[in-house]
Amino acid sequence: MKKFFILSVAATLICSFSFATIRRVGYPGPQVTGTDYTDAATAVTASAANDTIQLYPGVSATIVDLNKALVFLGPGYLLNINSGLQVATNSARLDLSLIAGASNSTFEGLTITWASWLVSNMVANTTLQNVTFKRCLLSAPGSTFYMSGTNAGVQGITFSQCIIGAGCYMNLSSAGTFVKNIVWRNCIIGTNSVGINALEIILSGANTIVSNNLFENCNIYGYSTSASTPISTSTYFRNCNINLEPNTANNGVYDYCTFTTNNTTHYVTGSSNQFGKTLVSIYNGDVTQPIGNVGDAPWTLKTGSPAIGWGRDYSNNPIDGGAYGGADPYRLSGIPRIPSFYQLSSTAGAAANSNPYPITFSVRANN
């Protein structure tokens, strides 16, 4: 017989960095006092800074105004579409808002929605900084993913190997210089990422870097422009696959990007960009379909794709454009960077009573 296990050795990676406590939410096995909790809010209350909270498949949790630095780990997402990664097909969902005390937190392998603004109830002159969302599915249908304000700072936020979509109104801007050093890397971004409503993104914070992402059917525009104008203000795009090029002058810089449009006048500042490449020529699958229906694999580059080798790393070596290119490519289903037991076989029948009892297992690294 064969059995599959769910990210059961998370401690292997985490303990290599610290001696923080791991707290499990929704763990189906025997419960251990001080380790296992029925809800995430209780686990957060019990946690000290830098502890890890592991959310198991099927958990749905709400954390309002997280105020301490924690690591949140989930099982990944779209596991019902991408077979063979692990048998559990449910994701772990986290409704989340943050305040400055949550600086230095990390979220990985989770479906994250927004019960309220991402940054809420900020105290004047405080700063939320150095928060990482890695291998998460970020969605906000009918809601707002918002980092802004004149009294609060937001700095050093990283989105890496994420899916961003589902009706988000993503505002990474401010009236002053309070939003800065935002990094988007190897993400799948757009309406078709999850499949409903338009994804509108305001990027006007200082030092925003957008590298090896793909944008599909979404607006990217500056703070003071109309939602129908896909432009970016003071943002650097590199090695990205973008469906709509800017149609008016703007302060964004684009290097080694691939666009599906081919406007008569190109308002793109930068170098070595290519235009007029069709979705069919770039990607392996039908990327006009909601990712919840077809998964994230269709966004891999097909043989002969114009984005293959079009990008450049910062040593000017050729790399692929889009989310699956570069040194840290997007990973299917957002499986966290921890080793996991994904298969175990044992002998049935009379041999099951033998001593020793033979067991063979397989472990997959997800780096």
Phi and psi in degrees as a GROMACS rama.xvg file:
@    title "Ramachandran Plot"
@    xaxis  label "Phi"
@    yaxis  label "Psi"
@TYPE xy
-128.184  142.904  LYS-2
-134.28  153.557  LYS-3
-117.816  146.223  PHE-4
-119.423  153.819  PHE-5
-108.597  99.3191  ILE-6
42.22  50.6853  LEU-7
-86.4562  -3.25879  SER-8
-123.171  44.3992  VAL-9
-57.2753  -30.9808  ALA-10
-62.933  -23.0982  ALA-11
-58.0158  -46.8672  THR-12
-75.5708  -47.3376  LEU-13
-65.2655  -41.4053  ILE-14
-69.7325  -16.613  CYS-15
-72.2626  -15.9406  SER-16
-104.197  -27.4682  PHE-17
-161.06  175.369  SER-18
-106.978  27.72  PHE-19
-67.165  156.653  ALA-20
-79.8784  141.079  THR-21
-99.9279  126.081  ILE-22
-117.47  128.918  ARG-23
-104.148  137.406  ARG-24
-121.039  121.803  VAL-25
81.9371  15.947  GLY-26
-65.5646  127.962  TYR-27
-82.9685  -8.19522  PRO-28
-88.0259  -167.957  GLY-29
-56.6666  135.73  PRO-30
-86.432  137.837  GLN-31
-116.744  124.442  VAL-32
-61.7999  132.256  THR-33
87.156  -8.42  GLY-34
-116.91  -41.1983  THR-35
-107.768  137.586  ASP-36
-137.004  149.974  TYR-37
-85.3264  -18.5285  THR-38
-142.742  152.012  ASP-39
-70.6818  -34.1531  ALA-40
-61.0076  -41.1072  ALA-41
-65.8722  -39.3042  THR-42
-64.0033  -39.6846  ALA-43
-63.9781  -44.0052  VAL-44
-60.3972  -38.0307  THR-45
-77.7047  -14.7899  ALA-46
-81.8867  150.272  SER-47
-99.2899  165.517  ALA-48
-54.959  138.503  ALA-49
77.2798  5.23124  ASN-50
-68.4432  162.999  ASP-51
-112.48  133.745  THR-52
-114.182  117.33  ILE-53
-101.771  116.874  GLN-54
-97.9903  124.094  LEU-55
-89.0535  161.726  TYR-56
-52.2829  136.489  PRO-57
92.0709  -10.1538  GLY-58
-72.2248  136.32  VAL-59
-127.207  116.062  SER-60
-129.51  154.679  ALA-61
-126.626  124.861  THR-62
-122.44  113.197  ILE-63
-100.157  124.668  VAL-64
55.4903  58.8208  ASP-65
-55.7422  130.796  LEU-66
-127.07  21.6812  ASN-67
-146.072  156.188  LYS-68
-78.4951  113.923  ALA-69
-135.266  161.501  LEU-70
-109.087  125.57  VAL-71
-111.504  128.015  PHE-72
-122.673  135.345  LEU-73
-124  -176.484  GLY-74
-89.4591  -2.22319  PRO-75
103.749  -171.26  GLY-76
-148.25  170.576  TYR-77
54.2104  28.4948  LEU-78
-74.4092  -14.9909  LEU-79
-77.6328  -13.9777  ASN-80
-103.909  -42.6345  ILE-81
-91.2796  97.6668  ASN-82
-77.7584  155.227  SER-83
88.2385  -4.20336  GLY-84
-83.6765  -45.1981  LEU-85
-167.97  155.311  GLN-86
-74.6339  -28.9295  VAL-87
-68.6334  126.32  ALA-88
-102.393  -2.01275  THR-89
-90.2339  142.397  ASN-90
-90.8113  177.279  SER-91
-111.927  129.339  ALA-92
-108.186  137.652  ARG-93
-131.025  115.147  LEU-94
-85.6009  129.492  ASP-95
-143.708  140.395  LEU-96
-138.903  153.06  SER-97
-126.528  151.07  LEU-98
-127.538  179.767  ILE-99
-58.2716  -31.4013  ALA-100
-62.5496  -16.4374  GLY-101
-83.2397  4.29192  ALA-102
-52.1541  143.346  SER-103
73.6566  17.2604  ASN-104
-82.9117  158.133  SER-105
-133.559  139.225  THR-106
-127.179  128.956  PHE-107
-147.626  137.715  GLU-108
72.2038  26.4641  GLY-109
-121.704  154.497  LEU-110
-93.4227  114.878  THR-111
-113.731  124.198  ILE-112
-116.855  172.606  THR-113
-118.61  105.921  TRP-114
-66.3071  -27.4789  ALA-115
-153.229  -165.159  SER-116
-58.2474  149.353  TRP-117
-59.104  -44.2404  LEU-118
-110.819  112.427  VAL-119
-130.03  152.425  SER-120
53.3913  38.9261  ASN-121
-71.1853  139.637  MET-122
-82.5253  142.584  VAL-123
-54.0927  137.138  ALA-124
68.9123  18.5409  ASN-125
-104.746  160.596  THR-126
-133.416  128.605  THR-127
-89.6823  125.75  LEU-128
-148.748  157.454  GLN-129
56.7219  52.4447  ASN-130
-106.945  135.15  VAL-131
-119.441  128.106  THR-132
-109.275  113.117  PHE-133
-127.572  130.941  LYS-134
52.5429  49.4961  ARG-135
-119.25  153.997  CYS-136
-100.762  111.633  LEU-137
-103.625  121.601  LEU-138
-142.706  154.164  SER-139
-151.975  59.8863  ALA-140
-59.5032  121.427  PRO-141
72.7939  12.0586  GLY-142
-128.978  -170.353  SER-143
-131.779  131.72  THR-144
-101.486  106.027  PHE-145
-131.174  127.957  TYR-146
-133.879  102.698  MET-147
-162.836  -178.485  SER-148
129.041  160.188  GLY-149
-100.458  -13.0146  THR-150
-108.52  -8.60804  ASN-151
-126.397  142.629  ALA-152
-101.63  146.352  GLY-153
-131.872  116.564  VAL-154
-140.004  147.115  GLN-155
66.3568  38.2008  GLY-156
-91.8393  131.013  ILE-157
-119.468  131.347  THR-158
-114.378  113.883  PHE-159
-129.733  126.9  SER-160
56.9797  40.2056  GLN-161
-107.578  161.461  CYS-162
-103.416  129.422  ILE-163
-127.124  119.933  ILE-164
-177.181  -145.408  GLY-165
60.396  56.3251  ALA-166
72.7795  21.5928  GLY-167
-67.0842  140.276  CYS-168
-108.209  98.0559  TYR-169
-99.1706  108.858  MET-170
-109.789  104.671  ASN-171
-112.171  70.5274  LEU-172
-149.905  175.039  SER-173
-162.831  167.334  SER-174
-77.5581  -16.2492  ALA-175
-126.495  -134.637  GLY-176
-114.05  32.9835  THR-177
-84.2609  -20.1322  PHE-178
-106.771  120.253  VAL-179
-156.054  162.745  LYS-180
56.9  49.7117  ASN-181
-94.8497  131.684  ILE-182
-122.343  127.238  VAL-183
-115.975  125.207  TRP-184
-140.997  126.424  ARG-185
55.971  47.2427  ASN-186
-110.254  153.978  CYS-187
-102.614  117.341  ILE-188
-128.907  125.202  ILE-189
150.334  172.614  GLY-190
-53.2891  -49.7397  THR-191
-72.4117  -5.97476  ASN-192
-59.7185  -40.3476  SER-193
-127.713  -30.5483  VAL-194
118.235  3.81825  GLY-195
-132.511  144.879  ILE-196
60.9573  176.845  ASN-197
-92.9653  143.865  ALA-198
-96.3623  117.189  LEU-199
-114.199  128.593  GLU-200
-124.25  124.417  ILE-201
-103.4  121.024  ILE-202
-123.57  98.7591  LEU-203
-136.748  11.2352  SER-204
-74.9597  156.702  GLY-205
-71.191  144.71  ALA-206
61.085  39.9111  ASN-207
-82.5799  128.367  THR-208
-119.978  127.832  ILE-209
-125.414  102.094  VAL-210
-126.096  139.082  SER-211
52.2402  44.0528  ASN-212
-108.625  166.443  ASN-213
-126.555  137.34  LEU-214
-115.955  127.164  PHE-215
-133.662  118.268  GLU-216
58.0837  50.5909  ASN-217
-144.773  159.038  CYS-218
-97.2448  134.482  ASN-219
-123.932  115.199  ILE-220
-146.756  160.182  TYR-221
-76.3164  163.713  GLY-222
-58.073  -36.4474  TYR-223
-101.829  10.0814  SER-224
-102.073  170.904  THR-225
-78.1486  155.271  SER-226
-65.566  -18.7389  ALA-227
-85.9076  -3.46418  SER-228
-105.399  106.893  THR-229
-81.0558  82.702  PRO-230
-129.387  168.552  ILE-231
-130.386  146.398  SER-232
-110.349  125.074  THR-233
53.7151  45.1286  SER-234
-128.655  142.74  THR-235
-108.251  117.631  TYR-236
-104.151  132.549  PHE-237
-141.026  131.701  ARG-238
60.4995  34.3312  ASN-239
-101.583  150.182  CYS-240
-104.212  117.813  ASN-241
-128.457  132.164  ILE-242
-78.5876  -32.9817  ASN-243
-121.119  123.201  LEU-244
-84.2458  158.947  GLU-245
-58.114  142.927  PRO-246
-115.802  20.0138  ASN-247
-154.348  160.169  THR-248
-62.5725  142.355  ALA-249
-154.941  174.245  ASN-250
-96.847  4.48892  ASN-251
-74.2157  151.549  GLY-252
-119.187  133.401  VAL-253
-124.33  119.329  TYR-254
-121.665  129.635  ASP-255
58.2807  40.7965  TYR-256
-101.106  155.675  CYS-257
-116.366  123.729  THR-258
-113.04  145.757  PHE-259
-87.3401  -19.2227  THR-260
-88.8661  162.635  THR-261
-144.095  75.0484  ASN-262
-68.4552  153.004  ASN-263
-59.16  -41.5351  THR-264
-114.004  127.266  THR-265
-96.5301  117.314  HIS-266
-97.678  44.427  TYR-267
-110.484  119.794  VAL-268
-95.1461  128.424  THR-269
148.008  -159.285  GLY-270
-136.509  151.604  SER-271
55.473  42.3091  SER-272
-92.6847  153.371  ASN-273
-125.15  148.933  GLN-274
-128.623  160.334  PHE-275
71.404  27.5973  GLY-276
-94.1829  127.878  LYS-277
-78.4079  155.113  THR-278
-58.6647  -38.7957  LEU-279
-62.9018  -35.0651  VAL-280
-78.5356  -20.6842  SER-281
-91.2398  -46.7141  ILE-282
-110.616  159.633  TYR-283
-75.8737  -28.8989  ASN-284
-126.615  -172.184  GLY-285
-84.0122  96.1439  ASP-286
-86.3744  7.49381  VAL-287
-85.4511  -8.15132  THR-288
-90.2273  150.313  GLN-289
-59.0242  137.541  PRO-290
-64.7821  -23.7678  ILE-291
-66.6339  -17.6678  GLY-292
-95.9576  -36.2536  ASN-293
-115.004  -7.11027  VAL-294
84.1527  -176.029  GLY-295
-98.7959  -5.22666  ASP-296
-67.3979  -31.0232  ALA-297
-58.6766  -19.0442  PRO-298
-84.3871  3.10436  TRP-299
-69.1829  154.734  THR-300
-82.8153  134.223  LEU-301
-79.9537  162.696  LYS-302
-56.9753  129.676  THR-303
82.5405  5.8036  GLY-304
-57.5746  138.222  SER-305
-65.4565  -16.0732  PRO-306
-84.3659  -10.9225  ALA-307
-69.3608  121.756  ILE-308
72.8647  2.83304  GLY-309
-77.3562  -30.0157  TRP-310
-75.2565  172.213  GLY-311
-139.11  134.782  ARG-312
-77.8094  -176.881  ASP-313
-81.5526  1.90291  TYR-314
-102.563  9.30595  SER-315
68.9746  24.3661  ASN-316
-86.8805  141.573  ASN-317
-64.059  135.26  PRO-318
-139.344  165.062  ILE-319
-74.7438  146.317  ASP-320
-82.6561  161.878  GLY-321
90.7761  -178.57  GLY-322
-66.1662  -29.0876  ALA-323
-90.3809  8.70495  TYR-324
-103.616  170.919  GLY-325
88.4484  -173.37  GLY-326
-78.0195  -19.3658  ALA-327
-132.584  67.194  ASP-328
-68.6807  157.922  PRO-329
-55.6135  141.984  TYR-330
-113.656  135.325  ARG-331
-53.817  134.478  LEU-332
63.5496  6.80474  SER-333
60.8909  32.402  GLY-334
-60.0619  127.038  ILE-335
-62.5919  163.51  PRO-336
-81.3385  58.5017  ARG-337
-134.416  145.801  ILE-338
-68.1197  145.079  PRO-339
-138.973  142.423  SER-340
-74.6295  117.541  PHE-341
-114.349  -7.7798  TYR-342
-155.306  141.255  GLN-343
-143.34  135.428  LEU-344
-126.876  142.436  SER-345
-139.69  164.96  SER-346
-90.8487  131.355  THR-347
-93.7347  178.264  ALA-348
77.7859  -151.672  GLY-349
-61.8424  -33.0878  ALA-350
-65.048  -16.8322  ALA-351
-66.5191  -18.6064  ALA-352
-94.7666  5.06804  ASN-353
-74.7616  158.899  SER-354
-138.287  111.417  ASN-355
-75.1791  159.597  PRO-356
-99.4287  117.218  TYR-357
-74.7304  130.634  PRO-358
-133.145  133.707  ILE-359
-117.248  130.559  THR-360
-133.546  159.431  PHE-361
-122.371  140.356  SER-362
-122.164  133.924  VAL-363
-111.404  130.93  ARG-364
-87.726  139.774  ALA-365
-117.878  28.8685  ASN-366
